[in-house]
């Protein structure tokens, strides 16, 4: 087993008490939601990677990586090239779980996982060719700050992909898993637009029984 650095990002130490409490509540409900969506979550994770168009030399970030399904799919896209997959999650448990799954990539220095918040990410500006996330934005304590950080670390003229299963999302709301979250997709898209993302759009894919939604958001010119 490779040695792993599980030290949290400095972002967590900068939370005031309000954000810390919000983060604790959101993390607990995030775990509940991940387990509730587990069966269908593989689909939206793998589809996020598919729609990201990841190439072998890309630097890729997943935020809110959970047990690591999306990380694994992204790693399979870059492992024969010069690319690298990065992950960021608030949950120490998910970090430990995903680290075990991704041990090969970590050993090869092609996977790097961090414990921390999207609100203050430990990455340089203009680092990533692709960013993707699934079942994540509902729990952001400050939508504007998170969108600004995602925009900052994304390279110019590249894009971010968000995938959701709106039917399962509605069921999660009805079961109370989103009590401390905001699952309003239109609100999320408006926040991205307000914070400099361009060509923000949503499409529905898949047969009726297995439909999922893909939200794309560009930093700079949209690739034709």
GIKA-V600898 format. One record per run of one state. SS is the DSSP state (helix for helix, strand for strand, loop for the rest). FROM is the first residue (numbers start at 1). TO is the last residue. If there is no record, write none. Layout:
BEGIN
ss from to
SS FROM TO
SS FROM TO
END
This chain:
BEGIN
ss from to
loop 1 7
strand 8 8
loop 9 9
helix 10 13
loop 14 16
helix 17 36
loop 37 37
helix 38 52
loop 53 58
strand 59 63
loop 64 68
helix 69 78
loop 79 83
strand 84 89
loop 90 91
helix 92 101
loop 102 102
helix 103 107
loop 108 110
strand 111 115
loop 116 127
strand 128 134
loop 135 136
helix 137 139
loop 140 142
helix 143 153
strand 154 164
loop 165 165
helix 166 174
loop 175 184
helix 185 194
loop 195 197
strand 198 205
loop 206 207
helix 208 210
loop 211 211
strand 212 219
loop 220 224
END
